[in-house]
């Protein structure tokens, strides 16, 4: 699992928005948000073309990690004013999987 996230952090998924690669990184703010809200593992728009992850994401099953990251990619593609549902629809178009929510309200595919 750690290798999967490291590969995403190296941009090996190859997604670009407006010609710029999307980056994935650990983020102290995401860690802080996760401590406040246990279902919060990632965010976007803190930094341009970046998905920020809380380190706690490493404790999740792979299907949750994938769902969270694809959902956040959906947000980056649709823009900062897009809804959660719109981000999930865009994520489905990008990865081919429906984004669902588990009992904790954490995304998964």
Residue pairs with C-beta under 8 A, 6 or more apart in sequence:
1 58
1 62
1 65
2 58
4 62
4 65
5 24
5 53
5 57
5 58
5 65
7 13
8 24
8 69
9 23
9 24
9 25
11 21
11 22
11 23
11 24
13 22
14 21
15 21
15 22
15 73
15 94
16 22
17 49
17 76
17 77
20 48
20 49
21 49
22 49
22 50
22 51
22 73
22 76
23 49
23 50
23 51
24 50
24 51
24 53
24 69
25 47
25 50
25 51
25 52
25 53
26 52
26 53
26 54
26 55
27 43
27 46
27 52
27 53
27 54
29 43
29 46
29 52
30 40
30 41
30 42
30 43
30 46
30 52
30 53
30 54
31 54
31 55
31 56
33 40
33 43
33 54
34 40
34 41
34 54
34 56
38 104
39 104
39 105
39 106
40 54
41 53
41 54
41 56
41 57
41 60
41 64
41 68
41 106
42 51
42 52
42 53
42 54
42 57
42 68
42 69
42 72
43 51
43 52
43 72
44 50
44 51
44 52
44 72
44 75
44 76
44 80
45 75
45 80
46 52
49 76
51 69
51 72
51 73
51 76
53 69
57 64
57 65
57 68
60 68
60 106
61 108
63 108
63 109
64 102
64 106
64 107
64 108
66 95
66 97
66 108
66 109
67 97
67 99
67 100
67 106
67 107
67 108
67 109
68 106
68 107
70 91
70 94
70 95
70 97
70 99
70 107
70 109
71 84
71 87
71 88
71 91
71 99
71 107
72 87
73 90
73 91
73 94
74 82
74 86
74 87
74 88
74 89
74 90
74 91
74 94
74 99
75 82
75 87
75 90
77 90
77 94
78 86
78 87
78 90
82 90
87 99
88 98
88 99
88 107
91 97
91 99
92 98
92 99
95 109
97 109
98 109
99 107
99 108
99 109
100 107
100 108
100 109
101 107
101 108
102 108
